[in-house]
Amino acid sequence: MLRYLYADQLHRHSALARAMFRDRADQFKTRLGWEVDVDAAGEERDAYDALNPLYVIWETPEGGHGGSMRFLPTTGPVMVNDHFGHLLDGPIRSPLIWECTRFCLARGAEAHVAAALMLGGGEIMQGFGVKHFVGVFDARMVRIYRMIGSSPKVMGAQGTGREKISVGLWAFDAAAQSRVATRAGISPTRSHGWFAHAFGQTPVLPFAKTG
């Protein structure tokens, strides 16, 4: 299932949170070789984890961490402005644009987990009135986004081949929701229900059809 937790709520699911930060260390430090900080407990955290971000976490049936993403509004400090502003014409700051970072999949995660996380991102857009997500991604993610059915508009890039780094902007309409839900094997109704449960709301309606 999808869980939506702010950083100050992670203590309610401490084992799940620890597994998320350990899997982040495994993916970003061990597998990808990024220069990230890993603490004595084997957990990867950075300065943005201290800003009370919203995490979307795929919890496996056994209660483990299958994958996760982190979200922050661009009205405050975000990675894309602080570290990748040279790829843009100017800083991105809008209450309608949130940054998505630390897209992480646990080792052995099932194929549907990436799509489930993206579906959760769509729930955030709809539930919080967000129009776009912005994020930095490397070349390996292009195939994953295409497979999921939610590819971004590239706003800037540097490098070539496997070393290419890009800044992307995502929208999420009814057609994208349908594609991603199919890939995830999760009905929109169930997805809405998880979001509603997390925020104490009645289930939100699907995206309104246009045209």
Secondary structure, 3 states (H helix, E strand, C coil): CEEEEEHHHHHHHHHHHHHHHHHHHHHHHHHCCCCCCECCCCCECCHHHHHCCEEEEEECCCCCEEEEEEEEECCCCCHHHHHCHHHCCCCCCCCCEEEEEEEEECCCCCCCHHHHHHHHHHHHHHHHCCCEEEEEEECHHHHHHHHHCCCCEEEEEECCHHHCEEEEEECCCHHHHHHHHHHHCCCHHHHHHHHHHHHCCCCCCCCCCCC
